[in-house]
Amino acid sequence: MEPITYDITNVLFLALVGLYLVLLGMILAYVYFDAEQRGLNGLVITLLTFFSGTIAGALAWLLLRPKLKPQPIPVKK
């Protein structure tokens, strides 16, 4: 049997694709939870971010997102 050899370009390519997918998931998860926290439909905002180009869409979301509404803090007596 011959030993298995891996071409370094294939390994680097797969590592970069994996890193891209992890970062993509993290960005989209942040946009989803941020939209939900601000009272908007997170799925719609996430899909708009994804289909408008993830980096451009995330930057647009960060610039155009609504202000966070302050939540009242309950006080125990």
Chimera marker file (.cmm) of the C-alpha trace (Angstrom):
<marker_set name="trace">
<marker id="1" x="0.000" y="0.000" z="0.000" r="1" g="1" b="0" radius="0.5"/>
<marker id="2" x="1.152" y="3.476" z="-0.785" r="1" g="1" b="0" radius="0.5"/>
<marker id="3" x="1.011" y="6.132" z="1.916" r="1" g="1" b="0" radius="0.5"/>
<marker id="4" x="-1.682" y="8.761" z="1.531" r="1" g="1" b="0" radius="0.5"/>
<marker id="5" x="-0.292" y="12.155" z="0.626" r="1" g="1" b="0" radius="0.5"/>
<marker id="6" x="-2.289" y="15.351" z="0.794" r="1" g="1" b="0" radius="0.5"/>
<marker id="7" x="-1.731" y="18.246" z="-1.542" r="1" g="1" b="0" radius="0.5"/>
<marker id="8" x="-1.175" y="21.328" z="0.621" r="1" g="1" b="0" radius="0.5"/>
<marker id="9" x="-3.225" y="23.536" z="-1.720" r="1" g="1" b="0" radius="0.5"/>
<marker id="10" x="-6.296" y="21.352" z="-1.226" r="1" g="1" b="0" radius="0.5"/>
<marker id="11" x="-5.871" y="21.407" z="2.546" r="1" g="1" b="0" radius="0.5"/>
<marker id="12" x="-5.443" y="25.197" z="2.592" r="1" g="1" b="0" radius="0.5"/>
<marker id="13" x="-8.435" y="25.673" z="0.310" r="1" g="1" b="0" radius="0.5"/>
<marker id="14" x="-10.657" y="23.533" z="2.536" r="1" g="1" b="0" radius="0.5"/>
<marker id="15" x="-9.390" y="25.327" z="5.649" r="1" g="1" b="0" radius="0.5"/>
<marker id="16" x="-10.199" y="28.724" z="4.113" r="1" g="1" b="0" radius="0.5"/>
<marker id="17" x="-13.652" y="27.583" z="3.020" r="1" g="1" b="0" radius="0.5"/>
<marker id="18" x="-14.288" y="26.254" z="6.523" r="1" g="1" b="0" radius="0.5"/>
<marker id="19" x="-13.119" y="29.511" z="8.103" r="1" g="1" b="0" radius="0.5"/>
<marker id="20" x="-15.333" y="31.504" z="5.733" r="1" g="1" b="0" radius="0.5"/>
<marker id="21" x="-18.379" y="29.399" z="6.622" r="1" g="1" b="0" radius="0.5"/>
<marker id="22" x="-17.742" y="29.774" z="10.358" r="1" g="1" b="0" radius="0.5"/>
<marker id="23" x="-17.369" y="33.560" z="10.046" r="1" g="1" b="0" radius="0.5"/>
<marker id="24" x="-20.457" y="33.739" z="7.837" r="1" g="1" b="0" radius="0.5"/>
<marker id="25" x="-22.463" y="31.854" z="10.446" r="1" g="1" b="0" radius="0.5"/>
<marker id="26" x="-21.217" y="34.106" z="13.239" r="1" g="1" b="0" radius="0.5"/>
<marker id="27" x="-22.052" y="37.309" z="11.339" r="1" g="1" b="0" radius="0.5"/>
<marker id="28" x="-25.525" y="36.098" z="10.391" r="1" g="1" b="0" radius="0.5"/>
<marker id="29" x="-26.222" y="34.888" z="13.940" r="1" g="1" b="0" radius="0.5"/>
<marker id="30" x="-25.224" y="38.298" z="15.309" r="1" g="1" b="0" radius="0.5"/>
<marker id="31" x="-27.488" y="40.093" z="12.823" r="1" g="1" b="0" radius="0.5"/>
<marker id="32" x="-30.387" y="37.746" z="13.643" r="1" g="1" b="0" radius="0.5"/>
<marker id="33" x="-30.199" y="38.169" z="17.418" r="1" g="1" b="0" radius="0.5"/>
<marker id="34" x="-29.561" y="41.910" z="17.156" r="1" g="1" b="0" radius="0.5"/>
<marker id="35" x="-32.647" y="42.357" z="14.951" r="1" g="1" b="0" radius="0.5"/>
<marker id="36" x="-34.759" y="40.278" z="17.341" r="1" g="1" b="0" radius="0.5"/>
<marker id="37" x="-33.531" y="42.320" z="20.301" r="1" g="1" b="0" radius="0.5"/>
<marker id="38" x="-34.519" y="45.522" z="18.498" r="1" g="1" b="0" radius="0.5"/>
<marker id="39" x="-38.050" y="44.252" z="17.826" r="1" g="1" b="0" radius="0.5"/>
<marker id="40" x="-37.710" y="43.312" z="14.149" r="1" g="1" b="0" radius="0.5"/>
<marker id="41" x="-38.139" y="39.978" z="12.407" r="1" g="1" b="0" radius="0.5"/>
<marker id="42" x="-34.671" y="38.443" z="12.648" r="1" g="1" b="0" radius="0.5"/>
<marker id="43" x="-35.189" y="35.951" z="9.835" r="1" g="1" b="0" radius="0.5"/>
<marker id="44" x="-36.140" y="38.636" z="7.313" r="1" g="1" b="0" radius="0.5"/>
<marker id="45" x="-33.219" y="40.872" z="8.274" r="1" g="1" b="0" radius="0.5"/>
<marker id="46" x="-30.802" y="37.918" z="8.173" r="1" g="1" b="0" radius="0.5"/>
<marker id="47" x="-32.000" y="36.860" z="4.720" r="1" g="1" b="0" radius="0.5"/>
<marker id="48" x="-31.682" y="40.438" z="3.452" r="1" g="1" b="0" radius="0.5"/>
<marker id="49" x="-28.168" y="40.576" z="4.882" r="1" g="1" b="0" radius="0.5"/>
<marker id="50" x="-27.211" y="37.258" z="3.275" r="1" g="1" b="0" radius="0.5"/>
<marker id="51" x="-28.609" y="38.010" z="-0.181" r="1" g="1" b="0" radius="0.5"/>
<marker id="52" x="-27.251" y="41.561" z="-0.321" r="1" g="1" b="0" radius="0.5"/>
<marker id="53" x="-23.727" y="40.324" z="0.201" r="1" g="1" b="0" radius="0.5"/>
<marker id="54" x="-22.870" y="39.397" z="3.731" r="1" g="1" b="0" radius="0.5"/>
<marker id="55" x="-20.225" y="42.034" z="4.440" r="1" g="1" b="0" radius="0.5"/>
<marker id="56" x="-22.113" y="44.845" z="2.682" r="1" g="1" b="0" radius="0.5"/>
<marker id="57" x="-25.398" y="43.711" z="4.222" r="1" g="1" b="0" radius="0.5"/>
<marker id="58" x="-23.930" y="43.528" z="7.726" r="1" g="1" b="0" radius="0.5"/>
<marker id="59" x="-22.423" y="47.002" z="7.366" r="1" g="1" b="0" radius="0.5"/>
<marker id="60" x="-25.759" y="48.333" z="6.101" r="1" g="1" b="0" radius="0.5"/>
<marker id="61" x="-27.510" y="46.744" z="9.082" r="1" g="1" b="0" radius="0.5"/>
<marker id="62" x="-25.031" y="48.274" z="11.523" r="1" g="1" b="0" radius="0.5"/>
<marker id="63" x="-25.516" y="51.726" z="9.977" r="1" g="1" b="0" radius="0.5"/>
<marker id="64" x="-29.293" y="51.626" z="9.439" r="1" g="1" b="0" radius="0.5"/>
<marker id="65" x="-30.572" y="49.571" z="12.370" r="1" g="1" b="0" radius="0.5"/>
<marker id="66" x="-33.107" y="51.178" z="14.700" r="1" g="1" b="0" radius="0.5"/>
<marker id="67" x="-32.150" y="52.431" z="18.124" r="1" g="1" b="0" radius="0.5"/>
<marker id="68" x="-32.351" y="49.965" z="20.979" r="1" g="1" b="0" radius="0.5"/>
<marker id="69" x="-35.381" y="50.720" z="23.125" r="1" g="1" b="0" radius="0.5"/>
<marker id="70" x="-34.523" y="50.981" z="26.810" r="1" g="1" b="0" radius="0.5"/>
<marker id="71" x="-36.110" y="48.276" z="28.914" r="1" g="1" b="0" radius="0.5"/>
<marker id="72" x="-37.492" y="49.191" z="32.323" r="1" g="1" b="0" radius="0.5"/>
<marker id="73" x="-35.595" y="47.661" z="35.208" r="1" g="1" b="0" radius="0.5"/>
<marker id="74" x="-37.913" y="46.011" z="37.723" r="1" g="1" b="0" radius="0.5"/>
<marker id="75" x="-37.314" y="47.177" z="41.284" r="1" g="1" b="0" radius="0.5"/>
<marker id="76" x="-38.086" y="44.826" z="44.149" r="1" g="1" b="0" radius="0.5"/>
<marker id="77" x="-39.401" y="46.386" z="47.328" r="1" g="1" b="0" radius="0.5"/>
<link id1="1" id2="2" r="1" g="1" b="0" radius="0.2"/>
<link id1="2" id2="3" r="1" g="1" b="0" radius="0.2"/>
<link id1="3" id2="4" r="1" g="1" b="0" radius="0.2"/>
<link id1="4" id2="5" r="1" g="1" b="0" radius="0.2"/>
<link id1="5" id2="6" r="1" g="1" b="0" radius="0.2"/>
<link id1="6" id2="7" r="1" g="1" b="0" radius="0.2"/>
<link id1="7" id2="8" r="1" g="1" b="0" radius="0.2"/>
<link id1="8" id2="9" r="1" g="1" b="0" radius="0.2"/>
<link id1="9" id2="10" r="1" g="1" b="0" radius="0.2"/>
<link id1="10" id2="11" r="1" g="1" b="0" radius="0.2"/>
<link id1="11" id2="12" r="1" g="1" b="0" radius="0.2"/>
<link id1="12" id2="13" r="1" g="1" b="0" radius="0.2"/>
<link id1="13" id2="14" r="1" g="1" b="0" radius="0.2"/>
<link id1="14" id2="15" r="1" g="1" b="0" radius="0.2"/>
<link id1="15" id2="16" r="1" g="1" b="0" radius="0.2"/>
<link id1="16" id2="17" r="1" g="1" b="0" radius="0.2"/>
<link id1="17" id2="18" r="1" g="1" b="0" radius="0.2"/>
<link id1="18" id2="19" r="1" g="1" b="0" radius="0.2"/>
<link id1="19" id2="20" r="1" g="1" b="0" radius="0.2"/>
<link id1="20" id2="21" r="1" g="1" b="0" radius="0.2"/>
<link id1="21" id2="22" r="1" g="1" b="0" radius="0.2"/>
<link id1="22" id2="23" r="1" g="1" b="0" radius="0.2"/>
<link id1="23" id2="24" r="1" g="1" b="0" radius="0.2"/>
<link id1="24" id2="25" r="1" g="1" b="0" radius="0.2"/>
<link id1="25" id2="26" r="1" g="1" b="0" radius="0.2"/>
<link id1="26" id2="27" r="1" g="1" b="0" radius="0.2"/>
<link id1="27" id2="28" r="1" g="1" b="0" radius="0.2"/>
<link id1="28" id2="29" r="1" g="1" b="0" radius="0.2"/>
<link id1="29" id2="30" r="1" g="1" b="0" radius="0.2"/>
<link id1="30" id2="31" r="1" g="1" b="0" radius="0.2"/>
<link id1="31" id2="32" r="1" g="1" b="0" radius="0.2"/>
<link id1="32" id2="33" r="1" g="1" b="0" radius="0.2"/>
<link id1="33" id2="34" r="1" g="1" b="0" radius="0.2"/>
<link id1="34" id2="35" r="1" g="1" b="0" radius="0.2"/>
<link id1="35" id2="36" r="1" g="1" b="0" radius="0.2"/>
<link id1="36" id2="37" r="1" g="1" b="0" radius="0.2"/>
<link id1="37" id2="38" r="1" g="1" b="0" radius="0.2"/>
<link id1="38" id2="39" r="1" g="1" b="0" radius="0.2"/>
<link id1="39" id2="40" r="1" g="1" b="0" radius="0.2"/>
<link id1="40" id2="41" r="1" g="1" b="0" radius="0.2"/>
<link id1="41" id2="42" r="1" g="1" b="0" radius="0.2"/>
<link id1="42" id2="43" r="1" g="1" b="0" radius="0.2"/>
<link id1="43" id2="44" r="1" g="1" b="0" radius="0.2"/>
<link id1="44" id2="45" r="1" g="1" b="0" radius="0.2"/>
<link id1="45" id2="46" r="1" g="1" b="0" radius="0.2"/>
<link id1="46" id2="47" r="1" g="1" b="0" radius="0.2"/>
<link id1="47" id2="48" r="1" g="1" b="0" radius="0.2"/>
<link id1="48" id2="49" r="1" g="1" b="0" radius="0.2"/>
<link id1="49" id2="50" r="1" g="1" b="0" radius="0.2"/>
<link id1="50" id2="51" r="1" g="1" b="0" radius="0.2"/>
<link id1="51" id2="52" r="1" g="1" b="0" radius="0.2"/>
<link id1="52" id2="53" r="1" g="1" b="0" radius="0.2"/>
<link id1="53" id2="54" r="1" g="1" b="0" radius="0.2"/>
<link id1="54" id2="55" r="1" g="1" b="0" radius="0.2"/>
<link id1="55" id2="56" r="1" g="1" b="0" radius="0.2"/>
<link id1="56" id2="57" r="1" g="1" b="0" radius="0.2"/>
<link id1="57" id2="58" r="1" g="1" b="0" radius="0.2"/>
<link id1="58" id2="59" r="1" g="1" b="0" radius="0.2"/>
<link id1="59" id2="60" r="1" g="1" b="0" radius="0.2"/>
<link id1="60" id2="61" r="1" g="1" b="0" radius="0.2"/>
<link id1="61" id2="62" r="1" g="1" b="0" radius="0.2"/>
<link id1="62" id2="63" r="1" g="1" b="0" radius="0.2"/>
<link id1="63" id2="64" r="1" g="1" b="0" radius="0.2"/>
<link id1="64" id2="65" r="1" g="1" b="0" radius="0.2"/>
<link id1="65" id2="66" r="1" g="1" b="0" radius="0.2"/>
<link id1="66" id2="67" r="1" g="1" b="0" radius="0.2"/>
<link id1="67" id2="68" r="1" g="1" b="0" radius="0.2"/>
<link id1="68" id2="69" r="1" g="1" b="0" radius="0.2"/>
<link id1="69" id2="70" r="1" g="1" b="0" radius="0.2"/>
<link id1="70" id2="71" r="1" g="1" b="0" radius="0.2"/>
<link id1="71" id2="72" r="1" g="1" b="0" radius="0.2"/>
<link id1="72" id2="73" r="1" g="1" b="0" radius="0.2"/>
<link id1="73" id2="74" r="1" g="1" b="0" radius="0.2"/>
<link id1="74" id2="75" r="1" g="1" b="0" radius="0.2"/>
<link id1="75" id2="76" r="1" g="1" b="0" radius="0.2"/>
<link id1="76" id2="77" r="1" g="1" b="0" radius="0.2"/>
</marker_set>
